[in-house]
Structure formats: C-alpha cells, structure tokens
Amino acid sequence: MTKNRLCILIFVCLLFACEDEDALKPNAFDEGVQINMRCPEALPNTGDDVCGLYEVPLNWLAEDRTKINVFLRAFLRKQSNLANGISKGQLWLIDGGPGASGATFSDPAFVKLVHDFGWDLYIPSHRGVGFSSHLHCSLSHQAMDEQYVNVCSDEIHEKYGMDVNWYSAVGAAYDLNYLIEHNNPNNLPVVVMGTSYGSFLTQRFIQLFESTIDAAILLSGTNLRPAFENVSMHEEETFKRLLELCDLQVDCRNMFDNNTELSAYEAARSLVLENGWQQCAISDAGAHTVSHLLRALASSSRFREQLPLAIKRLSRCDANDIEALRSLQQSLRIELQRQQAQLFQFNPLMTHHQIFIELLSPEVDIPMPFNLPTDSLLGNSVKPYVDNRHAWLSRSSPIELPSTLSSTLPILAIHGGLDMQASVTWFEDLSAQLRHENQTAVLFPYAGHGTPNYTNIEDETNTEVAENCTWLIINRFLQNVSGKVDIGCVGRVKKFTFDTE
C-alpha cells in the first residue's frame, strides 16, 4: 500500500471512527429510515445534517454480487417548524463533474433556500466519488495522459473485469433508486435534480426507474448523446458569442474602437494566436497561460464581466495594467482554491472513466477528422481524451439504453445560452424531446454554467436584485409539478454588462 493510500485510509477511518467494516453500515430506524450515522466533520456545513453509508451491489444484475458502499447526506427540515408535521417532499440533488460528490450543495444559504421551499434536501455521493467506494488505481498521477490511462485501465480491469462498467450512470441510477426507496417512509413526493453531468445521470435514472419519483429537474446539463468530442468547438463558439456582446455595449466597444479596429474577440485571438500578450509580462508561461486566463474569466460568474477589460490590458500594458492583471490572477487563484476546498471529494479518475464509457460518442472509433477548432484560441480541452480513446479496454454501458429521453414525467430543464461547459446545442436537443404539457425547457440567453449564478431579477424601482429567476421557476415547479410553469421572470433578469473601468 502506498503512503498516500494509507493516509487516505487512516483519514476515512478517523472520520467515521471505523473499528471494523460493520461500523460503516447504517442500522435501519423503526420507520425504515437508514440515515443515522454522524456526518464527517470534514464536510462543509456540518451540524444540522444526517448521514448514512449503504452497502449495494457493484453489479446489480449479477448473481454473485460484490458489494460496494454509497454515501448519503441529508438536511431535514426541523419538525418544530412544520405546520403539518412533515415536509412537502424530498429534493434529491445529483452533482456533476462527472466526478463530484455533491459537497458544494451544503452551503447554508442553499440549504435554507430548499427548506424555505418546504422540502427536505438529500445529497447522495454516487458510486466512485466522495465517501462512496472509490474507483481508483495505485498510480497517484492524475493528469490525463497516455501513461495514466494505460496503467490505470489495465489495473482497474484486472481488479473488476467487465463490472468496472457499473461505475457509471447506470450503476449510480440503481443506487439512487435503492436510496430513495429506503428513505421515504412517509411516501412524500420525490424530485431528483441533476446539475451538469448530474443531469445525464438523472436522465438515465428516469429511463430505468421513472415510477420511483414524481418529477425531475435538469440544470445546466446535457443530452444523452452529447458528442463530447465537439466540446472544444462549442467552447470556442460560445466564447465568441460572449465577446460579441461587448460590441453591443457602447463603453465596452469604445475600449477597442479608440485605438484599433479589432473587436474584443479579434483582440483575444491576436493575443493568443499572434503572441500579442508578450509586451505584458505577467507570466513566463506563454500563450497557454493567457488562453487559460481568458477561459477562466469566461467561465466564471464572479469574473466574467472583466473579460474584455483583461483583453484590453493584455494588449496594452502599462504599470497599472500589469498590477491589475496580477491582482485578477490572484483573485482567480483564491476562487479556485475555494472551489477545490469544496470539491475535496472530487475523483478525477471517475471523470476520465465516465467520459470514456458514457460521453465519447461511438463515432470517435471511426478514422475521421475530429470536429476540433483549427486555430484554437482556448486550447483543445477534449483532445487528450480523444487521443487516448483506445486506452480503456471497454467503453460500453452495462445496460444498453436509448440515446434519447422518452418520458411523460414532469420535467423542468434549465440552461444558459453562454454556458462554456455544456453546449447550448445539447440543451436544444434535449428540449426538443420534452413534448408534454408537464415538461418545460427554459433558456437564459446570457447565463453560463450553473444558471442561478447569472439570473438575479432586477427590481426596476430601485435597481436592486429582488429575487433569482432560476430558483423562482424551480420553486413554482416544486409546488405544482403537474401544472404549467410560469417562466415570465426570464424577461426580467438583470441585464448582463461588462466592466470597463
């Protein structure tokens, strides 16, 4: 056992006080609820939560079932605050990644929001991530390169055989069905909400266990055939559309018109592809660092407004520009560290594995030019996966399921038109499949990944944010999943403007 793996084992045992394996297994309460384990203090916002660790089959269809554990955390509304003694229902939140654990959903403000809606909040860590049984290999290196993929693939398949394919959305859907059935003694309404890759998992769950739940929400997600090999192309196109908004804002356009005829997008291309950034010595790493900086700004709800200003500073750097850019870089580092602190349960190998077996289209096996940008402004983020597509011994789902969603279940799908992580074309494909009266697709034109971060409603009387349109729509859906959802607030979302000072 390597030193790192030993430390992890000791760490987990300290968290759970696990003298033996039985200490990890929850004991059912009389009413059938199995959540009764003290939650690990390492989790954010620990105190008002309850947790459980459940033993489930690795392969749900095998006769001889190897067992793994799946972890569940819940924030239950206090009975003393309930008029009728029970909540309105259970909201089960599925994180993205596809290697994330759901830890970020425990923010106190968000927990309060769900409780104010009248619902209990359940946060499962699907198999392979968080405190659930991890998919891992002994190689500690985590970069997506040929060595990592080849070594880990051989080791994992030697350990699990073809059952490794159950470390997937299909396996996680079976687990989720088990968790819901064992934690709803009062038969409350159940809604599953998947975010990002979690929406892919939620759709697989609907295909397998539609009757288990009452409704589903798909937030900033994907369809069931996302053509992952085209991600870089869509990212470049979204980046261009974002910067074209600069030309529609007078102050932003003037930043570039004063000294050059280039648009903000053309200026960004010049910086990266023609090394126009070199006169601004903020880094020794080269154009790759500039490209990474632009992508980080475009993808961040907190810093996106500074994107054109950063491009302008990079193309004309004086001492003040350099100081401002270095300050911006530091702010981005701090934000990244904050996110990493929340995502400490993130499992990179699950990301790699699930991208191969679920998100890379079968067509990538056919010798053909991949749809990648010829002159990549932001870098080909998907190219390492495409280049190593043959490294995994198997890339098939354990159960063959359709690549489209056919369901009469009440479904609410919400997406951002400027989502850098999930292409708007994925949303368009998904929304075309939602044909029933109880199914609603909502597109916020200027929102990015994680729409609530971009959809505050502006109070026209005092120009202060009054409410968030995403959560307003979700709350309306939760209160009446079978009815038509009022999405009128979309037109009242605070207008997006760039920072020019």
N, C-alpha and C positions, 0 to 999 in steps of 0.2 A: 504493500500500500504506500502510495506516495505521501510525502509530507503534507501537501495541500489537501489531499483527500482525507487524511487522518484528521487534520484540523477541522474540516467541514463536518466530519462525523462527530467529533467532540463538541463542536458548536451546536449541532442539532440536538444532541443528547442533553446538553446543558439547558437548551431552550425548553425541551419537553420533559426534563427530569426522567429520562428513559432508562430505567434499570434493565428492562428487557423489552422484547417486542410487544408483549401484551400491554405494556404501559401506553402504547401509541393508539390502541384500539378503543374507540368510544363505547361506553355501555349505554344501551337504549334507556331513555326515561320511560315511565309507565305509559305516557301518552304516545310513545313511539318516536319522539324527537331524539336524534342521536348526537346533537351538538351539546357536549358537556365538558369539553376539555379547556383548560386555561390557555388563553392565546399567548403565543410567544411575544415577549416584551420587545423583541427586535422589530416587530411590525409597527408601522406608523399608526398613531391614534389608538393605542391600546388602552383598554379600561372599560368601555361600555360594550365590548364585543364578546362573542362566544365563538368557540371553535370546535372542530371535530376532525379526526383523521379516520378515513374509511377504507376498509380492505375490499378491493374489487378485482375481478379477473383481468389479467393482461389481455387475453384473447377471450372476448365474451362468448364466442361460439365454439370454443374448444371443449372437449370432454374432460381432459386433464388440464385444469386451469391453474397456471402460475399466477400468484397474487401480487398486486402492487397496491400502493396507498394513494388516495386522493384527499386533498386538504380542503376544508370548507370553513369559511369565516362568515359571521353574520352580525349585523347590527339590528337588534329587535327593538321596536318601539316599546317604551315603558307602559305597562298595563295601566298604571295610575293616570296616564294622560289620555286614555281611550274612553270615549263615551259609551261604547257598546262592548267593551271588554276585549275585542280583537281588532287587528288591523284590517285595512281594506283588501290587502293582498300581499303577495311576495314579488319583489323585483329582483331577479337573478341577473347579475352583471358579469359578462364574459369579456375579458381583456383581449388585447391584440398582441402584436409582436412579430410573428406568432409564438414568441417565447416568453411573454409577460404573464405575471401571476395574478394581477388584479389588485396589488397592494396600493396602487395610486388611487383607487376608488374609496379609500378610507379617510380621505380628507374630511375633517369635522364639518366644514361648511356643506360639503356634498351629502354627507350622511344626514345632516339636519334637513337639507332640501328634500331628500327622499322621504324622511319621516314626516315632514310637513305635508307632503302629498298624501300621507296616510298609509304608507306602505312600509313593510319590513324590507331590509336590504340584505341580500345574500351574495357573497363573493367567493365562488369556487376558484381554486387554483387547478386548472385542468392538468391532466397527467403530463409529466415531463417537466413541469415548472414549479417554482415556489417550494412549498413544503410537501408537495406531492412527490411521488417517486420520480427521480430524475432520469432522463435519458442522458448518458454520459459515457465518455471513454477516458482512458488513462492519460491521454495526451492533453497537457494543460494549455497548449497553444490554442487560441481561439480565432485567429484570422482565417478568413475564408480563402484558403489557398489549396493547391493540389496536395501538399503533404498532409494537411489536416484532414481533408476529405478522404483521401485514400486510406490513411491509417485508421481513422475513426470508423469508416464504413466497414472495413474488414473485422475490426474488433467487435463492433455492435452486432453484426450479422452472425459472428461466431457465438456470441452470447445469447441472442434472441432468436436467430433464424428468421423465418418469414414473419414471426409475430412482431418484429420491430415495426411493421406497418400499422400495428394497432396504436402506436404512438402517433396519433393523427386526429383529425377532427372527428372521424368515425368513432374511434375509441373514446374520445372525450365526450361525444354525444351520448354514448351508452352510460358513461359515468354520471353525466349530468342528469339523465333520466332516473338513475338509481338514487342520486342525492335528493332530487325533488320528491320522489315517491316516499322517501324515508324522513322527510322533514316538513310534511304538510298534514299534520293530524286533524286540523280543523277544515280541511278541504277548501282553503282560501283560493281566490283567483291567483294564477301564476303567470307572470310575464317575464320572458327572457329578453335581455337587451345585450346585443353584441356590438362591440366597438372595434373598428378597423378589422384585423383578421378575425376578431371575435364574431363579426357578422357572418363570415364564412362558416365558422363553427356552428353558429345559430341556425343557418340555413340547412346544414347537414342534420342538425337536431330535428328541425321541422320535417325533413324528408323521412326520418326514422321514427320520430315519436311525437307527431303533431298533436295527438289526442291528449298528451300529458299536460299541455299548457293551454292558456286561454288567449294569448296574443304574443307578438314578438316585435321588437324594435331593432332596426338595423342602422347603426350610426357610423358614418364615415367609413363605409365598408367596401365590399367587393361583390361581384357576381360569382357564380360557381365555375366559371371558365374565364379567369381574369387575364389570360395571355400575359403572364408575368414577364416574358422576355421582351415585352414592349414598354416596360416601366420607364426606362431611361428616355425613350422618345416622348412619352406623355409628360414626363417631368420637365423636359425642355420646352414643350409646347405650353404647359401651364406657367412656367417661368416667364415666357414671352408675353402671355396674356396679362400676367400680373404687371409687368413693366409697361405694357401699353396703356394701362390706367394712368401712368404718370403723364402721358401726353394729353390726357383729358383734364388734368388738374393744372391750372394756369401757373401757379407758383412752382410746381414740380417741372413742368415743361420749360419754364424760363431758366431753370438751373442749367439746362443743356443748350437752349437756344442762344443764351448770351454769348457763349464762346465757341460753339460748334453747332453744326447742322445735324449731328448724330442724335438719335433718340436715346432714351435711357437703355433700351435693350441693345442697341448697336454699340453704345459705350461699354456695356458689360461684355459684349463679345470681343471688343477691342482689348479690353483689359486682360482677358483670359487667353484668347487665341493669338493676339499680337503682342503679348507681354507689355501692354500699356501701363501696367501697375509698377514696373521696375523703378520708376523715379520716386515711388513712395515706399521707402524701405521699412515696412512694418514687420517684415518677416524674412527669414532666409530660406524658407521652404519652397518658394517659387510659385508658379501659376496655380498649382494644385491647392495651395493654401487659400489663394484668392477665390478660386472656384468653390472651395468648401465654405468659405465665409459667406459668399453670395447665396449658396444653397441654405445655409443655416438661417440666414436672415429671412429668406423667402418662406421657410417652413415654420417660422416661429410666430405665434400670435403676439408675443411680447415685443418682438423686434422688427417685424415685417415693415412697419411704417418707415423705418430708417434705411431701407434698401436703396432707393435712388440716391439718397444723401451719401451713403457709403460709396456708391459707384462714383459719384462726383468727387469725393475726397480722394479716392484711389487714383483718379485720372489727373488730379491737380493738387498735389500735396505740398502744403506749406507746414510750418511747425505746428500750427493749431490743428490742421487736418490730421497729422500724424498722431498727435496727442489724443484727439477724439477717436480715431480708429483703434488705437491701442486700448482706450477705455472701453470701447464697444466690444473688442475681442475679450477683454477681461470679464465683461458682463455676460457674454455668451458662455465663457468657461464656467462662471458661477452658476448660470442657469443649467448647464449640462451636468455639473456636479450635483445640483439639487435634484434633477431628474434621475440621475444614477443612484442617489441615496434612496429615492422612492422605488426604483426598479432593482433593488439589490437581489431580488429573487429571479431576475431575468435569466433565461437559459439560452445562450447563443446557439448551442447545438440543436435545440428544438427548432429554432428559426431556420437553420440550414436544412435540417431533415424535412420539415414540413413544406418548405419551399420546393424541395425536390419532388416529394411524393404527391403534393396537392396543388401547387401553384404553377409549376412549369408545365406548359401545355405539351401534349404528346408530340406536336409537330416539331419540337426542337430536336427530335431524333432524326429528322429528315435533313439531309445535306442541302442547305439553302442559306442565302444571306439573311441574317437576323435583322430585325427592324430596329437597329440602333442608330443614334444620331451619327452622321458622317463627320461633322465638326462638332465635337461635344463641348458645350460651354460648361456644363456642370459635371462632366465625367460620366462614364457609363456605369452606373451603380449596380446594374444587374449583370454586367459582363462576366465577373468571376463565377457567378452561378451557372451562366450559360456555358462558359468554357469548361467547367467541371461537371457537366451534366451527366457524363457516363461514369463518374466515380462511384456513385452509390449502386450497390448491387441490385436494388429493387426500388422502383418508384411507383408502386401501384397501391391504391387504396385497398384495405382488407375486404371491402364490400363495394361492388360496382353500383354507383348511384348516378342518376341523371345530372347533366351539367346545367339544367335549368330548374327553377323553383316553381313547382305547380302545387298551389295550396289555396284553400279557402279560408285559412286562418286570418284573423285580423292582424295586419302587418303595417307598421309605420317605418318608412325608410327615409333617412335624412342625410344630406350630403352637402359638401361645399364645392362651388364651381371652381375655386382656386386651390383645390387640395393637391399638395405636392406629393403626398404619399399614396393616395388612392385615386386613380384616374377617374375623371368625370364620365368617361366612356363606360366604365364598369357600372356606375350608377345608372346611366341611361339604359344599359342592357337589362339591369335588374328591374328598374321601374317599368319597363315595357312588359314585364312578366306579372306585375301586380294589377290585375284586371278587375278585381271585385270591388264592390261598393265599400267594403270594410277595410280596404287596403289603400294607403296613401303614400305618395312619394313627394318629398319636399326638397327642393334645391335652393340653397342660399348662394346667389351668384358670386359673392365676394368672400365667402368663408373658406377657410383652409381645413386642414385635418383636425378633427375634434371641433365640430361646429359651435358648441356652446362658447368657445373662446372668442368667437367672432360675431355673435348675434345679439348683442345688447340692443335693447329698444331705446330710442332717443325720445325723451319727453319733449314735445315741441314747445311746451310752455316755458321751460327753464333750461332746455338743452342738457338735462342731466339724465343719466341712464335710469329708467324706471323699472325695467324687467328684462329678462333674457328670453328671446323668442323661441329658441330651441327647447328650453325647459317648459315654457308656457304650452307649446304644442304637445310635448310629451305628457305633461300633466293632464291636459284635456283628453288625450288618448287613453291614459290610465283610468280616468274617471268614467269613460264610456267607450270601451274598445270596439263595440259593435256599431257605433254611430259614425257619422261623417265628422272629420276633424276640422275645426276652424283653423286655418293657417293664415288668416288675414294679417297677422303681425309681421309676416315676411317683408311686406312693403314698408314697415316702419322701423326696420333695423337701422341702427346708426350707420351713416354713410362712411365708407372707407376713404381715408385721405392719407397721403404720405407726409411725413415730417420733412420740412425743407429748411429748418433752422438748426 
